[in-house]
Amino acid sequence: MRTALLALPLTLLVACAASTPKASDHSSPIPATAAKDNETVYKVIPLKYAVARELAVTLRGAVATPAGRAPVQIVPDERTNSLVVTCSRDGLASIEHLIAALDIPVKQE
């Protein structure tokens, strides 16, 4: 059995050390830093229909980081078919809206 080590963004590692959310509470964004206007947050977004690895590639091509904002990072977790999104708090709603629009069932012919 081979084990792969996933390199996580530094902001995500800081968030893990700085915050103590409930292990099962993934419904709200978790602050990664304490910046006032440009707070960096991360959120685990489980997918229902899309494949995390494929959707992460699509989102990386569609989402740009606005100047002066925290960089947008989208990391797929294949084990749980979820996306770990790290971005500014104000950009999270847009990314969640885009994920909701793309995470839909595919029509069978």
Contacts in CASP RR format, 6 or more apart in sequence:
PFRMAT RR
TARGET T0000
AUTHOR 0000-0000-0000
METHOD contacts of the structure
MODEL  1
MRTALLALPLTLLVACAASTPKASDHSSPIPATAAKDNETVYKVIPLKYA
VARELAVTLRGAVATPAGRAPVQIVPDERTNSLVVTCSRDGLASIEHLIA
ALDIPVKQE
6 75 0 8 1.000
8 75 0 8 1.000
8 84 0 8 1.000
9 73 0 8 1.000
9 75 0 8 1.000
9 86 0 8 1.000
11 32 0 8 1.000
11 33 0 8 1.000
11 40 0 8 1.000
11 42 0 8 1.000
11 70 0 8 1.000
11 73 0 8 1.000
11 86 0 8 1.000
12 32 0 8 1.000
12 42 0 8 1.000
12 73 0 8 1.000
12 75 0 8 1.000
12 84 0 8 1.000
12 86 0 8 1.000
14 32 0 8 1.000
14 33 0 8 1.000
15 30 0 8 1.000
15 31 0 8 1.000
15 32 0 8 1.000
15 33 0 8 1.000
15 41 0 8 1.000
15 42 0 8 1.000
18 31 0 8 1.000
18 32 0 8 1.000
19 30 0 8 1.000
19 31 0 8 1.000
21 30 0 8 1.000
26 43 0 8 1.000
26 44 0 8 1.000
26 45 0 8 1.000
26 46 0 8 1.000
28 43 0 8 1.000
29 41 0 8 1.000
29 42 0 8 1.000
29 43 0 8 1.000
29 89 0 8 1.000
29 92 0 8 1.000
30 41 0 8 1.000
30 42 0 8 1.000
30 43 0 8 1.000
31 39 0 8 1.000
31 40 0 8 1.000
31 41 0 8 1.000
31 89 0 8 1.000
32 40 0 8 1.000
32 41 0 8 1.000
32 42 0 8 1.000
32 86 0 8 1.000
33 39 0 8 1.000
33 40 0 8 1.000
33 70 0 8 1.000
35 70 0 8 1.000
38 68 0 8 1.000
38 69 0 8 1.000
38 70 0 8 1.000
38 88 0 8 1.000
39 70 0 8 1.000
39 88 0 8 1.000
39 89 0 8 1.000
40 70 0 8 1.000
40 86 0 8 1.000
40 87 0 8 1.000
40 88 0 8 1.000
40 89 0 8 1.000
41 86 0 8 1.000
41 87 0 8 1.000
41 88 0 8 1.000
41 89 0 8 1.000
41 92 0 8 1.000
42 84 0 8 1.000
42 85 0 8 1.000
42 86 0 8 1.000
42 87 0 8 1.000
43 84 0 8 1.000
43 85 0 8 1.000
43 92 0 8 1.000
43 96 0 8 1.000
44 77 0 8 1.000
44 80 0 8 1.000
44 82 0 8 1.000
44 83 0 8 1.000
44 84 0 8 1.000
45 82 0 8 1.000
45 83 0 8 1.000
45 84 0 8 1.000
45 85 0 8 1.000
45 96 0 8 1.000
45 99 0 8 1.000
46 80 0 8 1.000
46 81 0 8 1.000
46 82 0 8 1.000
47 55 0 8 1.000
47 81 0 8 1.000
47 82 0 8 1.000
47 83 0 8 1.000
47 99 0 8 1.000
47 103 0 8 1.000
48 103 0 8 1.000
49 103 0 8 1.000
49 104 0 8 1.000
49 105 0 8 1.000
49 106 0 8 1.000
50 102 0 8 1.000
50 103 0 8 1.000
50 104 0 8 1.000
51 81 0 8 1.000
52 76 0 8 1.000
52 77 0 8 1.000
52 78 0 8 1.000
52 80 0 8 1.000
52 81 0 8 1.000
52 82 0 8 1.000
52 83 0 8 1.000
53 76 0 8 1.000
53 78 0 8 1.000
55 76 0 8 1.000
55 83 0 8 1.000
55 99 0 8 1.000
55 102 0 8 1.000
55 103 0 8 1.000
56 74 0 8 1.000
56 75 0 8 1.000
56 76 0 8 1.000
56 83 0 8 1.000
58 102 0 8 1.000
59 74 0 8 1.000
59 83 0 8 1.000
59 95 0 8 1.000
59 98 0 8 1.000
59 99 0 8 1.000
59 102 0 8 1.000
60 74 0 8 1.000
62 98 0 8 1.000
63 72 0 8 1.000
63 74 0 8 1.000
63 94 0 8 1.000
63 95 0 8 1.000
63 98 0 8 1.000
64 72 0 8 1.000
65 71 0 8 1.000
65 72 0 8 1.000
65 87 0 8 1.000
69 87 0 8 1.000
69 88 0 8 1.000
69 90 0 8 1.000
69 91 0 8 1.000
70 86 0 8 1.000
70 87 0 8 1.000
70 88 0 8 1.000
71 86 0 8 1.000
71 87 0 8 1.000
72 85 0 8 1.000
72 86 0 8 1.000
72 87 0 8 1.000
72 91 0 8 1.000
72 95 0 8 1.000
73 84 0 8 1.000
73 85 0 8 1.000
73 86 0 8 1.000
73 87 0 8 1.000
74 83 0 8 1.000
74 84 0 8 1.000
74 85 0 8 1.000
74 86 0 8 1.000
74 95 0 8 1.000
75 83 0 8 1.000
75 84 0 8 1.000
75 86 0 8 1.000
76 82 0 8 1.000
76 83 0 8 1.000
76 84 0 8 1.000
77 83 0 8 1.000
77 84 0 8 1.000
83 99 0 8 1.000
85 92 0 8 1.000
85 95 0 8 1.000
85 96 0 8 1.000
87 95 0 8 1.000
END
